[in-house]
């Protein structure tokens, strides 16, 4: 059962190969759902384009589905 502030995030490995779980949670917490999805998708897309030794970065496809209780 979802509580009032719970969110469900389903995504392809393009998200999880390019962002750490804490980075995702941090950007999805306490913001509008659409704003949170925009933040994580922009960061994942940036990392897919530019390799980094200090952050996960791997070219891939990206699909994100986010839900919250109405």
C-alpha positions as CSV (number, residue, x, y, z in Angstrom):
1,X,0.0,0.0,0.0
2,X,1.3,3.4,-0.9
3,X,1.3,6.2,1.6
4,X,0.5,9.7,0.8
5,X,4.1,10.8,0.0
6,X,5.4,7.6,-1.4
7,X,6.7,7.5,-5.0
8,X,7.4,4.6,-7.3
9,X,10.2,4.8,-9.8
10,X,10.7,2.2,-12.6
11,X,13.5,2.8,-15.0
12,X,15.8,1.1,-17.5
13,X,19.4,0.3,-16.6
14,X,20.4,3.6,-18.4
15,X,19.4,5.4,-15.2
16,X,20.9,2.9,-12.7
17,X,24.2,2.6,-14.7
18,X,24.7,6.3,-14.6
19,X,23.4,7.5,-11.2
20,X,23.9,6.1,-7.8
21,X,20.8,5.2,-5.8
22,X,21.5,8.0,-3.3
23,X,21.7,10.6,-6.2
24,X,18.3,9.4,-7.5
25,X,16.7,9.6,-4.0
26,X,18.2,13.0,-3.3
27,X,16.8,14.5,-6.5
28,X,13.4,12.8,-6.2
29,X,12.9,13.8,-2.5
30,X,10.7,16.8,-1.6
31,X,10.1,18.1,-5.1
32,X,7.3,17.9,-7.6
33,X,7.4,14.5,-9.3
34,X,7.9,15.9,-12.8
35,X,10.7,18.1,-11.5
36,X,12.5,15.2,-9.9
37,X,12.2,13.1,-13.1
38,X,13.6,16.0,-15.1
39,X,16.5,16.4,-12.7
40,X,17.5,12.7,-12.8
41,X,17.0,12.4,-16.6
42,X,19.2,15.4,-17.3
43,X,22.0,14.2,-15.1
44,X,21.8,10.7,-16.5
45,X,21.8,12.0,-20.1
46,X,24.8,14.2,-19.3
47,X,26.8,11.3,-17.9
48,X,25.9,9.1,-20.9
49,X,27.5,11.8,-23.1
50,X,30.6,12.5,-21.1
51,X,32.7,9.8,-19.5
52,X,34.0,10.4,-16.0
53,X,36.4,8.6,-13.7
54,X,34.8,10.0,-10.6
55,X,31.1,9.2,-11.5
56,X,29.3,6.4,-13.1
57,X,29.1,7.1,-16.9
58,X,28.0,4.7,-19.6
59,X,26.2,5.3,-22.9
60,X,22.8,3.6,-22.9
61,X,19.1,4.1,-23.5
62,X,17.0,5.8,-20.8
63,X,13.4,5.1,-19.8
64,X,11.8,6.4,-16.6
65,X,8.3,5.8,-15.3
66,X,7.4,7.6,-12.0
67,X,4.2,7.4,-10.0
68,X,2.8,8.9,-6.9
69,X,-0.5,8.4,-5.1
70,X,-3.1,11.0,-6.1
